Amino acid sequence: MTHIRIVLVEPRYTGNIGSIARIMKNFGFDDLALINPPVLDIDSIKMAMHASDILESAKIYDKIKDAIDESDYVVGTTSVVGGRSYVRKLYLTPDRLKMILKNKEGIVSILFGREDNGLSNEELKLCDAVLNIPSSSDYLALNLAQSVGIILYELYSVEKNDTDKDYFPDKDDLIYLEDHLLRLLYKINFPKIDKEKTVLMIKRILETAGAGRNEIQHIRGILSAIEKKIDEGMQ
């Protein structure tokens, strides 16, 4: 089953950390990682209520990379959609993330940024996808604890089916798929200017559909069969 890790990047207020621990307990999650947090005090314990065990077991890191090192899929959160055009990532809403995680095996880290300015572009580039919670244009930014609560509420009911489970694609699988697609496009003399755009579009479709490791490998098998036929025709 999917293991969810909540990663708070440089949270400022200890009360927020306590509130998030309580929310995690409400929905059955217990893996909390903190990047350069303040010293946890009585406020965090008060806000956590009966979730103080999550605070006590929280892992503390200096760098995001260390917190997500074991992760199979990393999601960064943002209140801005389309405003980070040079961060070329799949954009998700909580319900889309829920669909992608259906029947997936692995560790998923969800990054939440600072209360005042969120995650930086460089931090978002460490992620496989970027998640946004739709809200009124009158005031887009949600409270940190509210954001965690909305997302965990959605993920609490992720469907699990042991007979149809899959794994997140390995990074190598995606690299091989991209190379395979480019090689095929060259062999059929696809217009050079559109090759990279076409590969990116296909990858984005697969990401949006939540394609797992088995599905990616199956697609590569189909591409291999097509390539074999093309090579035979060239002889």
SULGIZI-V311242 format. One record per pair of residues at least 24 apart in sequence whose ideal C-beta (glycine too) atoms are under 6 Angstrom apart, sorted by the first residue. I is the first residue (numbers start at 0). J is the second residue. D is the distance in Angstrom with one decimal. If there is no record, write none. Layout:
# SULGIZI-V311242
i=<I:I>
j=<J:J>
d=<D:D>
This chain:
# SULGIZI-V311242
i=<0:1:1:1:2:3:3:4:4:4:5:5:6:6:6:6:7:7:8:8:8:9:9:9:10:11:13:13:13:13:13:14:14:15:15:16:17:17:17:18:18:19:19:20:20:20:20:21:21:21:22:22:23:24:24:26:26:28:29:31:32:32:33:33:34:34:67:69:70:70:71:71:71:72:72:72:73:73:73:74:74:74:74:75:75:75:75:75:76:76:77:77:77:78:78:80:83:86:86:88:88:89:89:90:91:91:93:93:96:97:97:97:98:99:100:101:102:102:102:104:104:105:105:114:165:165:166:166:168:168:172:176:176:179:179:183:186>
j=<159:100:103:107:106:28:107:30:32:108:31:109:32:66:108:110:33:111:34:110:112:34:35:113:36:114:37:39:40:42:43:42:46:143:144:43:43:46:47:46:144:144:147:47:50:53:54:47:48:50:147:148:53:50:53:151:155:151:53:57:58:66:57:59:60:63:108:106:106:108:105:106:167:107:127:167:108:126:127:109:126:128:130:110:118:123:126:129:111:130:117:129:131:139:140:131:120:120:123:128:129:128:206:129:128:130:150:153:130:153:154:157:209:209:157:158:160:163:164:164:166:166:167:143:211:213:211:212:212:215:215:215:219:219:222:226:229>
d=<5.4:4.9:5.1:5.6:4.8:5.3:5.5:4.3:5.9:4.5:5.3:5.9:4.5:5.1:5.3:4.8:5.3:5.4:4.6:6.0:5.3:5.7:4.9:5.1:5.5:5.2:5.6:5.7:5.2:4.8:4.0:4.6:4.8:5.1:5.4:5.0:3.7:3.0:4.0:4.6:4.0:5.3:5.0:4.3:4.3:4.1:5.0:5.2:5.3:4.5:5.6:4.6:5.7:3.8:6.0:4.4:4.3:6.0:5.5:4.2:4.8:4.4:5.4:5.0:5.4:5.8:4.6:5.6:4.9:4.2:3.3:5.3:4.1:4.7:5.3:4.9:4.9:4.6:5.2:4.9:5.9:5.2:5.1:4.6:5.3:4.6:3.8:5.2:5.3:5.0:6.0:5.6:5.7:4.7:4.6:4.9:5.9:5.3:4.9:5.7:4.6:4.3:4.5:5.4:5.2:4.7:5.1:4.0:5.9:5.1:5.9:5.6:5.8:3.5:5.2:5.1:5.1:5.3:4.8:5.5:4.9:5.8:4.7:5.4:3.1:5.2:6.0:4.4:4.8:4.6:4.9:5.9:5.8:5.9:5.0:5.8:5.2>
